[in-house]
Amino acid sequence: MEVNRFWYNKRMKRVLLDTSFLINLTYPSTGLDQIYQSLGKVEFLVSKGVIKELKRLASSKTEKAKRAKLALNFVKVFKVLSLEEDLKADEEILKLAEREKLMVCTNDIKLMRELKERGIEIISLKHRKLIF
């Protein structure tokens, strides 16, 4: 039986959230509670690029735009990280995660592949359940 290695580490985890994960969090019964239960002490972070991406998505009149607006309200309580360079959200996430040794929450397949290649820990949602 494999033991979740996160459960036994008492140190605070720093977790960077991406756009796809934040939008998924706006659906009912999908929350950060699962992360707290699995990881314990957590500091949630968001990048400046993700906020820009959410604002861009929120500017239309689609269902995704409504979700992006909810996510923008949600991230107001999180610490915002940024790089001096002006990068796309995914590029910024990759650089921040490497530099700051962060875990990343994402449902973006392409980003997950790049994070795995760099040895960065990933949390994703599948059928409203966390996958580590």
Rosetta blueprint (number, residue, H / E / L):
1 M L
2 E L
3 V L
4 N L
5 R L
6 F L
7 W L
8 Y L
9 N L
10 K L
11 R L
12 M L
13 K E
14 R E
15 V E
16 L E
17 L E
18 D L
19 T H
20 S H
21 F H
22 L H
23 I H
24 N H
25 L L
26 T L
27 Y L
28 P L
29 S L
30 T L
31 G L
32 L L
33 D H
34 Q H
35 I H
36 Y H
37 Q H
38 S H
39 L H
40 G L
41 K L
42 V E
43 E E
44 F E
45 L E
46 V E
47 S E
48 K H
49 G H
50 V H
51 I H
52 K H
53 E H
54 L H
55 K H
56 R H
57 L H
58 A H
59 S L
60 S L
61 K L
62 T L
63 E H
64 K H
65 A H
66 K H
67 R H
68 A H
69 K H
70 L H
71 A H
72 L H
73 N H
74 F H
75 V H
76 K H
77 V H
78 F L
79 K E
80 V E
81 L E
82 S L
83 L L
84 E L
85 E L
86 D L
87 L L
88 K L
89 A H
90 D H
91 E H
92 E H
93 I H
94 L H
95 K H
96 L H
97 A H
98 E H
99 R H
100 E H
101 K L
102 L L
103 M E
104 V E
105 C E
106 T L
107 N L
108 D L
109 I H
110 K H
111 L H
112 M H
113 R H
114 E H
115 L H
116 K H
117 E H
118 R L
119 G L
120 I L
121 E L
122 I E
123 I E
124 S E
125 L E
126 K E
127 H L
128 R L
129 K E
130 L E
131 I E
132 F L
